[in-house]
Amino acid sequence: MYYLCGVKKITMQVLVTGNAGFIGYHLSRRLAEEGIEVYGIDSMNDYYDVALKRARLQDSGISAGEYGREYRSARYAAYRFRQIDLCDREALDALFRENRFDCVVNLAAQAGVRYSLTHPETYVQSNIVGFLNLLEQCRYGGCKRLIYASSSSVYGDTQEAPFREETAVDHPVSLYAATKKSNELMAYTYSRLYGIQSIGLRFFTVYGPWGRPDMAPMLFAQAIRMGEPIRIFNHGHLSRDFTYIDDIVDGIVRIIKRQEIVREETAGVPATLYNIGHGSPVQLMDFIRLLEQNLGKKAVKEFTDMQPGDVHRTWADTTRMEQDYGYTPSTSLEQGIEQFIEWFKTYNQ
């Protein structure tokens, strides 16, 4: 570390995988704004419209086109990007040979619970094989700190609430959830064998500007805007711990900066897990009402049964994050939906 004009400045290089994704886009920009060297990689797959991913990169000052080529942001001097798939071992080898990363934040994954019911092989390749390749790079590339995205889906349809990290998560209800549970086991193993500090983050229903179009906030907002019906599963009897993107990013940045904190669930093994959510579940129908209010239009509602792979509720106990990093989400659902819809209207002009 060094000091500039009396201000403590952190010097490190952070690799962010999945940086053209929703959370990765916001995190990379935040780190670059704070002067932390960011290297972002993304496969740019077409699970959803690649145009949105390119728009996120362009908003960050990156105009990327050629696979494997390095691009530097025109907006942030501390931000570079390269299109790489985690399953491309040769490209990853080259990346880690050319750079010395102090921390890896793995946000790259094949997302979507329902998509995993019809495309299981995609999840095994991206979430298992790709994650293994990254662990191997940390092992041989000298990076001893890995922060990675897990998911609240690992809790399955448990009736224990709020969800706590020490709760057994042995009954996933989707392959997506199973791959995230696998990531936690794999990271723990590499921590135990090779001393890599691994920190798994169980995200809870993240929403906000530049969000994923396959998630309820975007799906519902788009349908309401167009006057099309929205499908409401389990006849509306669902609740989610909606967490605004800024609160998620704040939590990740706190972890990146506080390198001295090493929590061990097993003595001598620097591996741990954190819930990162708002800590207050919201009824789905209340969430829809806020969307309607901010869009100034009523939704056409189509009530239907519970879907395979879905869960009745999510609810994060964030005590561990609060104790270790002072994490206190501050964005209410009312504020978050207002900011999300403000962006949504602008983006869809």
Disulfide bonds with the S-S distance in Angstrom:
none
